[in-house]
Amino acid sequence: MMHSNALNTNQIMRQVIYALGLGVGAAYVFFGWGVVVQITLAMVTAVVVESAFLSLRKRPVKASISDGSAVLSAVLLAISIPSIAPWWVVVLGVAFAIIFGKQLYGGLGNNPFNPAMLGYAFLLVSYPLQMTTWAGEFLNLSQAIDVIFNLSSIDALSGATQLDAVKTQLALGKIISELDVNSISQAWINVGFLLGGLYLIARRIITWHIPVAFIAGMVVVSSMLYFVDEQIYLPMQNHLMLGATMLAAFFIATDPVSASTTPKGRLIYGFLIGVLVVVIRVFGGYPDGVAFAVLLMNMTVPLIDYYTQPKVFGK
Amino acid sequence: MLNRSFNGGVVIDNPHPVDTVEIIPAPLPDKVVLPLQQRIGDEAIPCVEVGDHVLTGQMVAKTEDHFSVPIHASISGTVVTIDDQFVPHKSGLKSKCITIESDGKDQWIKHTGCGTDFLHCDKTTMIEYIQASGIVGMGGAGFPAHAKLEGIQDCHTLIINGTECEPGIMCDYALMQHHPREVIRGVEILLHICGAQRAIIAVEDDKQEAINSLLMYCHNDRISIVKIPTKYTSGAEKLLVKALLDIEIPSGGFAIDIGVVCQNVATTKAIFDAVIDNKPLVSRIVTVTGSGIESPNNYEVRLGASFEHIVSMASPNTNQHDVRMGGMMMGVDVEDTTAPICKITNCIFVNDAVEKPKTQECIRCGQCNQACPVDLLPQQLYWYAKSENTDKAMDYNLADCIECRCCDYVCPSHIPLAEYFSFAKALHRKTTEEQYRTDVARERFEFREYRLERNKTERAKMMAAKKEELKKKMANDKAQKDKIAAAMARVKKTKKAKNDAQ
């Protein structure tokens, strides 16, 4: 039984953008104005590219732009990339996400892949250096603009993410107990997205299935690995509080268009993304695995949906 | 109070609540329009002619089809036309109707039924009375009441549907509150006909007054009154049975398959009138409500009176209106308010005309599958219905959709999902029919090919056999000939020997 939450599609998209606020705020506190500049660049690019493609496809531009889906994808991508990445990284990524991730499939509702993650994967594969260099300290607006528009060198201000650093150190033969595996900034950002996600569940904009299954998948695999050898595998709580975990659990894996829609299917889908994220983090070549895990599972959605149909009344 | 229910459904607040539920008798209309085509079955055949004088309750059209009921004059007066008129149907098409102009006297025909001591009547007579009185399901489905009651073998439970089905409608509420005696007696009659052990009258928990009235008149311990939670689609037969008895009617089956008979309360009251007095169904209670109505209420009105006839009584405002017959969810829009009130018109919604929200793309949010009371996946069905892939839609159990529009109601993109589904169902019927026809044609063709081929090979075989036979015969013949020749030679020889001897 349900009460209608009486939100239309535009309001849903807007609510999701608002819910990102806490996590974005936390990122701002630690990384500074770069976060804001990236989000602004991404939003402008999304609106321009989406408008251009809608008019090429002879579709109503204003109605589709105002549904907010392009802006949402842009914001998700912008907060996934380093706040000091050069301006063309985010512009290229968003353009790729909108064109190849969404419009070429027929626009909103027809894309099999999560556009933001498609854009992210494209950037990570093409520009690995720019995509893994994170701000080491708070940057004010002019510093951020200098860095993003390539007006000054970034070396002094940058560093790798915790997941990346741990991976490198482990490869050098170090063991977990010798490393600093905690990151205050990332923990706070993850908490921010977690709270935003809980808000979405409370507003009935997303259901609990995908986030819970996602986190369960991560917990199961990371605990198993930790149990096998606690010297080379990160404990479960670090997996949950590092990288894009909560953003992925509540905002990315739950993208309704590219996710499974049946209750049982959502559990399977979320769980397997969680499993894949840890597997890619631990055994893969990239420090974080959200984008690839989500894209891989996007492909399985038709299959999952078909085999997890609920029992129909009277059958 | 019942806690158990079915999955899904939506809670919709009554958009136009009222303090007291009344039944206001509407004045006799000046004329009535009686459609000959009913919800199902063949069109009825008029048995009066233009110019005839008819009495209230007199049969004006009869039917030979088992799934229809006769049609009665709902006022006394003169038949003025028998022609095509607008009827309240979603097609918006005209249909053949008998129009009667009132003489203002409302003179009734004589009618006598089983009387109050109905238990001495046999079931067949009662069912005949019910059919002859023109009773169909008054909850909106319009299924002939007698057809549900005939040939019942094992019925353990009779369910009387007093749930009102959709928010805003209150005609059944009013009926239960103001005619509890007739309803309870009607239930007893139905118990007698069905042979059921018990009857359950299901009433939604926001209709306390109705429950109180019924309890006051219910002294039969085989009849219980059960309160059920107010949520939309609990009035649907399958879901009501599930909520009350926790039994699912099998997909494609009927209530009677699991030993249950369902009737609506208004139908039950009409059955009471039919059996006790053999009084034909000539009027019904109609709710008039909506944002364009100042004081929503119920009107007891003669069948065939125009929508306007009672809408004007409910003080509508002067705005532009959208008029709808039935509920806000499953009703049909009526373009022309001169259309007649018929047996299934439980409610008339008069809403201020508003622009409908624009449809957007489906974002697969899944709100629809949470709302679906029969546990379908409307967003998948929509995907396949839109691309006219009806086979795949049938795979996703399209046939089980009850078109309740819960999915439409919760859809954030305002997609008219149920419309797509009814379209896809129609398309599927058509393609299966076509498929069947092409299959038959292909089979015929293939059989012809096979037959020709078979004839050919059989012929060849036969020829070969004949040839063989002939050969054998010829061979035989040769042997015979040789024998004859040998005999002849012997004869010749002996003759020669004889001659030589002579």
Interface residues (C-beta under 8 A of the other chain):
Chain A: M1 M2 H3 S4 N5 L7 N8 T9 N10 Q11 I12 A63 D67 S69 G107 L108 G109 N110 T207 P256 V257 A259 T261 T262 P263 R266 D305 Q309 P310 K311 V312 F313 G314 K315
Chain B: S5 F6 N7 G8 G9 V10 V11 I12 K231 K238 L239 K242 E248 I249 P250 S251 G252 G253 P357 K358 Q360 E361 C362 I363 R364 C365 G366 Q367 N369 Q370 A371 P373 V374 D375 L376 L377 Q379 Q380 Y396 N397 D400 Y409 V410 P412 S413 H414
